[in-house]
């Protein structure tokens, strides 16, 4: 009211002054003037007051949000500085121990004869050491020449080099796929695995990889999927020219079939003939006509179709799940000729969102499939699907979780819980009964691309592997909280990875990269 009285008094004062009634205003009595104000003027002033209050409130909230963001960034910088300082201290301690074991007299002589400038240069080099070298201090002794030994020309080589440096194939008959040994190359290893060799698999970035029984399946942006026999170290077959990039490539369990997805199509291939036997469309149509391998790349999406972003095959190989907008299409692989399909509804919170990942496992009583879906709206939905589905039936979620803060990148079921990774650099564990989060950890420096289970060679227990573009983390998930066991730095930008479920296979881990190569890893003997 004081503000309104003040706003009314100013024009009233001017009016009185012009009319010669300044005596009223000088005495400070504005009651006659206020009584003369009409309703429209008061309404206008109230609107101005409300607008002013809203503007000030918005400005205050913006300042508060900026302050909060600044505090968060400051905390992140402080945490990073503490980590770097701890790593530098560890490196200095290791170097001090190495110097002390070489002899006190030799050390003192070197310290006297060495100029002070070299000491300063050594400290500068330590302060500018990359994070990968800080994480792995044993690499500090690696010379520049040895780091250059595994360059792009080696990755493009079409010959296979054995561990003793000899060539295992004749020069006039190179093997397809570009298998290259990494003996004498960059020492990329963790406590559990060490790199064995590299495959130059595709001309463009990889989008999907999977291992099964010594076979490697890859999908790439070059519109092809390839199968490699890792025991014979050679390419087995190339699965046609797809309509666009191959986003998913998966073996179908208990069969000789392979699934690939590209744009709005899902193709089922026969491994024995490398031919496409069935094409599934996102809308639910089964197409048995021969696949056109020579079709040009197309980004056009027909009406009623949408891109298949995620796909999953259940552990028995009976049911296939593919994303369809905010729903999930269910295909009965045993009855494709009858075109039996069903749906899981409302896999996202909003219609504008999109499913990003799918994962399936057997439910607790082994009577059906428990399906997990992650989406861009930070939600994980859980569905229970029986083995025998009827055409046209729909399934609603039996549980959901909304505690993630960014896009869900992977969901991995494990016993009575499940793990979730997202683009906020976190790996979280959720309870499978009440779908509440038990524990969360952030050990990655960038968005987590994917996760998978891995059998430990030491304890013979399952471990969890999470991957970002440059680092792979190994987690102990035997307890209530998942503990970080080891980190492994990668040489090039990773895009996908896979683990081998068969412990008897020599190759246990594969990572796909943006340069078209696949790096294969084996378990350490000790």
C-alpha positions in Angstrom: 0.0 0.0 0.0 2.9 2.4 0.7 4.1 1.8 -2.9 0.6 2.5 -4.3 0.3 5.6 -2.2 3.7 6.8 -3.4 2.9 6.1 -7.1 -0.5 7.9 -6.7 1.0 10.9 -4.9 3.5 11.8 -7.6 1.1 12.6 -10.5 -1.3 14.1 -7.9 1.4 16.4 -6.7 2.2 17.6 -10.2 -1.5 18.2 -10.8 -2.0 20.2 -7.7 1.1 22.3 -8.5 -0.3 23.1 -11.9 -3.7 24.1 -10.5 -2.2 26.2 -7.7 -3.1 23.8 -4.9 0.5 23.3 -3.7 -0.5 24.0 -0.1 -2.1 20.6 0.3 0.9 18.7 -1.1 3.4 20.7 1.0 1.5 19.8 4.2 1.9 16.1 3.3 -1.9 15.4 3.3 -2.7 13.4 0.1 -6.0 12.1 1.3 -8.1 14.3 -1.0 -5.9 13.4 -3.9 -6.0 9.7 -3.2 -9.7 9.9 -2.9 -9.9 11.4 -6.3 -7.9 8.6 -8.0 -10.1 6.3 -10.1 -10.1 2.4 -10.3 -8.2 2.2 -13.7 -5.3 4.1 -12.3 -5.1 1.8 -9.2 -5.4 -1.3 -11.4 -2.5 -0.1 -13.6 -0.3 0.6 -10.6 -1.1 -2.8 -9.1 -0.1 -4.5 -12.4 3.2 -2.5 -12.4 3.8 -3.7 -8.8 3.2 -7.3 -9.6 5.4 -7.2 -12.7 8.2 -5.5 -10.7 7.9 -8.2 -7.9 8.0 -11.1 -10.5 11.0 -9.6 -12.2 12.9 -9.2 -9.0 12.0 -12.8 -7.9 13.2 -14.3 -11.2 16.4 -12.3 -11.0 17.0 -13.5 -7.4 16.4 -17.2 -8.4 18.8 -16.8 -11.3 21.5 -15.4 -9.1 20.9 -18.3 -6.6 21.1 -20.9 -9.3 24.3 -19.4 -10.7 25.8 -19.3 -7.2 24.9 -23.0 -6.7 26.4 -24.0 -10.1 29.6 -22.1 -9.2 29.9 -23.8 -5.9 29.4 -27.2 -7.6 32.1 -26.4 -10.2 34.4 -25.2 -7.4 33.9 -28.5 -5.5 34.6 -30.5 -8.7 37.8 -28.6 -9.3 38.9 -29.0 -5.7 38.2 -32.8 -5.8 40.1 -33.1 -9.1 43.0 -31.2 -7.6 43.1 -33.5 -4.6 43.2 -36.5 -6.9 45.9 -35.1 -9.0 48.0 -34.2 -5.9 47.5 -37.7 -4.5 48.6 -39.3 -7.8 51.7 -37.0 -8.0 52.6 -37.9 -4.4 52.3 -41.6 -5.3 54.6 -41.1 -8.4 57.1 -39.1 -6.4 57.1 -41.9 -3.7 57.7 -44.6 -6.2 60.5 -42.8 -7.9 62.1 -42.1 -4.5 62.0 -45.8 -3.6 63.6 -46.7 -6.9 66.4 -44.2 -6.5 67.1 -45.3 -2.9 67.5 -49.0 -4.0 70.1 -48.1 -6.6 72.7 -47.0 -4.0 73.3 -44.0 -1.8 76.7 -43.1 -3.2 75.5 -43.2 -6.8 72.5 -41.1 -6.0 74.5 -38.4 -4.2 77.0 -38.2 -7.0 74.3 -37.8 -9.6 72.6 -35.1 -7.6 75.8 -33.1 -7.3 76.8 -33.4 -10.9 73.4 -32.8 -12.4 72.6 -29.1 -13.1 69.7 -27.5 -11.4 67.9 -26.8 -14.7 67.5 -30.6 -15.3 65.9 -31.0 -11.9 63.4 -28.2 -12.7 62.7 -29.8 -16.1 62.0 -33.2 -14.4 59.5 -31.5 -12.0 57.8 -29.7 -14.9 57.4 -33.0 -16.7 55.9 -34.6 -13.6 53.4 -31.7 -13.2 52.4 -32.0 -16.8 52.0 -35.8 -16.9 48.8 -37.0 -18.4 46.1 -38.6 -16.2 46.6 -42.0 -17.9 50.3 -42.0 -16.9 49.4 -40.9 -13.3 47.0 -43.8 -13.0 49.7 -46.2 -14.3 53.1 -45.1 -12.9 54.9 -48.1 -14.4 54.4 -46.5 -17.8 56.6 -43.5 -16.9 59.7 -45.4 -18.0 58.2 -46.1 -21.5 60.2 -44.2 -24.1 58.7 -42.2 -26.8 60.0 -44.5 -29.5 58.1 -47.5 -27.9 54.9 -45.5 -27.8 55.3 -44.8 -31.5 55.6 -48.5 -32.3 51.8 -49.1 -32.4 50.8 -46.4 -34.9 48.1 -46.2 -37.5 50.1 -48.1 -40.0 50.3 -51.0 -37.7 46.5 -51.0 -37.2 46.0 -51.0 -41.0 48.4 -54.0 -41.5 46.8 -57.1 -43.1 49.3 -59.6 -41.6 49.3 -61.5 -38.4 52.4 -61.3 -36.2 53.0 -63.9 -33.6 54.3 -63.2 -30.1 57.9 -63.9 -31.1 57.8 -61.4 -34.0 57.5 -63.9 -36.9 54.8 -63.7 -39.5 52.3 -66.6 -39.3 50.9 -66.1 -42.9 52.4 -65.8 -46.3 52.8 -62.3 -47.7 50.9 -63.2 -50.9 47.8 -64.5 -49.0 46.9 -62.0 -46.2 44.0 -62.9 -43.9 40.9 -60.7 -44.0 40.2 -58.6 -41.1 43.7 -57.2 -40.4 44.6 -59.2 -37.3 47.7 -57.5 -35.7 49.6 -58.7 -32.7 50.5 -56.1 -30.0 53.7 -57.8 -28.7 56.2 -55.0 -28.1 53.5 -52.3 -28.5 51.9 -50.1 -25.9 51.5 -51.8 -22.6 47.8 -51.6 -22.0 46.7 -53.8 -19.2 45.0 -54.0 -15.8 45.3 -56.4 -12.9 43.0 -58.8 -14.7 43.4 -58.7 -18.4 46.1 -57.8 -21.0 45.7 -56.9 -24.6 46.4 -59.7 -27.1 45.9 -58.3 -30.6 43.9 -55.8 -32.7 41.5 -56.4 -35.6 41.0 -53.7 -38.3 37.4 -54.7 -38.7 35.6 -51.8 -40.4 36.3 -48.6 -42.3 34.1 -46.6 -40.0 33.3 -46.4 -36.3 31.9 -49.5 -34.5 28.5 -49.3 -32.8 28.1 -52.9 -31.4 30.2 -55.9 -30.5 29.5 -59.3 -29.0 31.5 -62.4 -28.1 30.2 -66.0 -28.1 32.1 -69.2 -28.1 35.3 -67.8 -29.7 33.3 -65.8 -32.4 33.3 -62.1 -32.6 30.3 -60.2 -34.1 30.6 -56.5 -35.0 28.3 -53.8 -36.3 29.5 -50.5 -37.8 28.6 -47.2 -39.3 29.8 -48.6 -42.7 26.5 -50.5 -42.9 28.0 -53.9 -42.5 28.2 -56.5 -39.8 31.1 -59.0 -39.6 31.8 -62.3 -37.9 35.4 -63.3 -36.9 36.8 -66.6 -35.7 39.2 -65.7 -33.0 40.7 -69.2 -32.7 41.6 -69.2 -36.3 42.2 -65.4 -36.3 40.3 -64.8 -39.5 37.1 -63.2 -40.8 34.3 -65.7 -41.4 31.7 -63.6 -43.2 30.3 -60.2 -43.9 26.6 -59.7 -43.4 25.4 -57.5 -46.3 24.8 -53.8 -46.9 22.2 -52.6 -44.5 19.9 -49.6 -45.2 22.0 -47.5 -42.7 24.4 -47.9 -39.8 24.2 -51.2 -37.9 23.3 -50.1 -34.4 22.8 -53.6 -32.8 24.5 -56.9 -33.6 23.7 -59.9 -31.4 24.0 -63.7 -31.4 20.7 -65.5 -30.8 21.3 -68.1 -28.1 20.8 -71.8 -28.8 20.7 -71.3 -32.6 22.8 -70.6 -35.7 21.1 -67.2 -36.1 22.4 -63.6 -35.7 20.3 -60.4 -35.2 21.3 -57.0 -36.7 19.3 -53.8 -36.6 19.6 -50.8 -38.9 17.2 -47.9 -39.0 13.7 -49.3 -38.7 14.6 -52.8 -39.7 15.8 -55.9 -37.8 17.4 -58.7 -39.8 17.9 -62.3 -38.8 20.8 -64.0 -40.5 21.8 -67.7 -40.9 25.4 -68.2 -39.8 25.8 -71.2 -42.0 24.9 -69.4 -45.3 25.5 -65.8 -44.2 22.0 -65.0 -45.7 19.2 -62.9 -44.3 16.3 -65.3 -43.7 13.8 -62.8 -42.1 13.4 -59.0 -41.9 11.3 -57.5 -39.1 10.0 -53.9 -39.2 9.6 -51.7 -36.1 5.8 -51.5 -36.7 5.4 -55.3 -36.2 5.5 -56.5 -39.9 7.5 -59.7 -40.7 9.0 -59.6 -44.2 10.2 -62.9 -45.7 11.2 -61.6 -49.1 14.8 -61.7 -50.1 16.9 -58.9 -48.6 18.2 -56.3 -51.2 22.0 -56.1 -50.5 22.6 -53.4 -53.1 20.3 -50.7 -51.8 21.7 -47.3 -51.2 22.0 -45.6 -47.8 18.7 -44.1 -46.8 17.7 -41.8 -43.9 14.0 -41.7 -44.9 11.6 -43.2 -42.3 8.4 -44.6 -43.8 5.1 -43.8 -42.2 4.2 -45.9 -39.1 7.9 -46.9 -38.7 10.5 -45.6 -36.2 14.2 -46.2 -35.6 15.1 -49.4 -33.6 17.4 -47.9 -31.0 17.7 -50.8 -28.7 17.3 -54.6 -28.9 17.6 -57.6 -26.6 17.3 -61.4 -27.0 16.3 -63.4 -23.9 18.8 -66.0 -22.6 16.9 -68.9 -24.1 16.7 -67.4 -27.6 12.9 -67.6 -27.6 11.8 -63.9 -27.5 13.2 -60.8 -29.1 12.6 -57.3 -27.7 13.0 -54.2 -29.9 12.2 -50.5 -29.1 9.3 -48.8 -30.8 8.9 -45.1 -29.8 7.9 -45.3 -26.1 6.8 -49.0 -26.2 8.7 -52.3 -26.6 7.8 -54.7 -29.4 8.0 -58.4 -28.4 8.6 -61.0 -31.1 8.3 -64.8 -30.7 11.3 -66.1 -32.6 9.8 -69.6 -32.5 6.7 -68.5 -34.5 7.9 -65.8 -36.9 5.9 -67.4 -39.7 2.7 -66.7 -37.7 3.8 -63.1 -37.0 3.1 -63.4 -33.2 3.9 -60.1 -31.5 3.1 -58.3 -28.3 4.0 -55.1 -26.6 5.4 -53.7 -23.3 3.6 -50.3 -22.9 4.8 -47.0 -21.3 8.5 -47.8 -21.2 9.1 -44.1 -20.9 7.6 -41.4 -18.7 6.6 -39.1 -21.6 5.7 -39.7 -25.2 8.5 -37.3 -26.3 11.2 -39.5 -24.7 13.0 -42.4 -26.3 14.2 -45.9 -25.1 18.0 -46.1 -25.0 18.8 -49.6 -23.8 17.1 -53.0 -23.2 18.3 -55.9 -21.1 16.6 -59.2 -20.3 17.2 -62.1 -17.9 15.3 -65.0 -16.4 12.9 -64.1 -13.5 13.3 -65.5 -10.0 11.1 -68.7 -10.6 12.4 -69.3 -14.1 8.9 -69.1 -15.5 9.4 -66.1 -17.7 11.6 -63.2 -18.6 12.3 -60.0 -16.6 12.9 -57.1 -19.0 14.6 -53.9 -18.1 14.4 -50.7 -20.2 16.3 -47.4 -19.8 15.3 -44.1 -21.4 16.3 -40.6 -22.1 13.9 -39.3 -19.3 16.2 -40.9 -16.7 13.8 -43.8 -15.9 14.3 -47.5 -15.7 11.1 -49.6 -16.2 10.8 -53.3 -15.3 8.4 -55.8 -17.1 7.6 -59.5 -16.5 6.9 -61.3 -19.7 5.9 -65.0 -19.9 7.6 -67.4 -22.4 4.3 -68.0 -24.2 2.8 -64.8 -25.5 -0.4 -64.3 -27.4 -0.7 -62.1 -30.5 -1.7 -58.5 -29.5 -1.4 -58.8 -25.7 0.1 -55.9 -23.8 2.2 -55.8 -20.6 2.4 -52.9 -18.1 5.5 -52.1 -16.0 5.7 -54.0 -12.7 8.3 -51.5 -11.3 10.2 -48.4 -12.1 13.0 -46.2 -10.7 13.6 -42.5 -11.3 16.7 -41.8 -9.2 19.1 -41.3 -12.1 20.0 -37.8 -13.1 20.8 -38.2 -16.8 20.2 -40.5 -19.8 20.3 -44.2 -19.0 23.1 -45.9 -21.1 22.9 -49.5 -19.8 21.1 -51.8 -17.4 22.7 -55.1 -16.2 20.6 -57.5 -14.1 22.5 -59.4 -11.4 20.8 -61.9 -9.1 18.2 -60.0 -7.0 19.5 -56.6 -8.1 20.4 -54.6 -11.2 23.1 -52.0 -12.1 22.4 -48.8 -14.0 24.9 -46.6 -15.7 24.0 -43.1 -17.1 25.6 -40.1 -18.8 26.1 -38.4 -15.4 29.3 -40.6 -15.0 27.7 -42.8 -12.4 27.2 -46.5 -11.8 24.4 -47.3 -9.4 23.1 -50.5 -7.8 19.3 -51.0 -7.4 17.3 -53.5 -5.3 15.3 -55.8 -7.6 12.5 -56.1 -5.0 11.5 -52.5 -4.2 13.5 -50.9 -7.1 15.2 -48.5 -4.7 18.8 -47.4 -5.1 21.2 -49.1 -2.7 24.5 -47.5 -3.7 26.0 -45.2 -6.3 29.6 -44.5 -7.4 31.2 -42.0 -9.8 34.7 -43.2 -10.9 34.4 -42.2 -14.5 35.5 -38.9 -15.9 33.0 -38.9 -18.8 29.7 -40.5 -19.7 29.5 -44.2 -19.2 28.8 -45.9 -22.5 28.0 -49.4 -21.3 28.3 -52.2 -18.8 28.6 -56.0 -18.7 29.4 -58.8 -16.4 32.8 -60.5 -16.4 34.0 -63.7 -14.7 37.1 -63.0 -12.5 40.0 -65.4 -13.2 41.2 -65.1 -9.6 38.1 -65.5 -7.4 35.9 -67.2 -10.1 33.2 -64.7 -9.2 31.3 -62.3 -11.4 32.7 -58.7 -11.8 31.1 -55.7 -13.4 32.8 -53.8 -16.2 31.9 -50.2 -17.1 33.3 -48.3 -20.0 33.6 -44.7 -21.1 35.5 -43.3 -24.1 39.0 -43.7 -22.5 38.8 -45.8 -19.3 37.4 -49.2 -18.4 36.6 -49.9 -14.7 36.4 -53.3 -13.1 34.0 -53.6 -10.1 33.7 -56.1 -7.3 30.0 -56.7 -6.9 30.1 -59.5 -4.4 29.1 -57.3 -1.4 26.4 -54.8 -0.7 28.5 -52.0 -2.2 30.3 -52.4 -5.5 34.0 -51.6 -5.0 36.4 -50.4 -7.7 39.1 -53.1 -8.3 41.0 -51.8 -11.2 41.1 -49.2 -14.0 42.4 -49.7 -17.5 43.3 -46.9 -19.9 42.5 -47.2 -23.6 44.6 -46.0 -26.5 41.8 -44.7 -28.7 38.2 -43.6 -28.3 36.0 -46.6 -27.4 32.4 -46.8 -28.6 31.3 -50.3 -27.4 32.6 -53.5 -25.7 31.7 -57.1 -25.1 32.6 -59.9 -22.7 32.9 -63.7 -23.4 30.5 -65.8 -21.4 32.5 -69.0 -22.0 35.4 -69.1 -19.5 37.2 -71.7 -21.7 37.8 -69.2 -24.5 41.2 -67.6 -24.9 39.8 -64.1 -25.6 37.6 -62.8 -22.8 37.1 -59.1 -23.6 36.7 -57.0 -26.8 36.4 -53.2 -27.2 35.2 -51.5 -30.4 36.6 -48.1 -31.3 35.8 -45.1 -33.4 38.6 -45.8 -35.9 37.1 -49.1 -36.9 39.4 -51.4 -34.9 38.6 -54.0 -32.3 41.0 -54.7 -29.4 40.9 -58.2 -28.0 42.0 -59.0 -24.4 42.9 -62.2 -22.6 43.0 -63.1 -18.9 46.3 -62.9 -17.1 47.8 -66.3 -16.2 48.4 -65.3 -12.6 
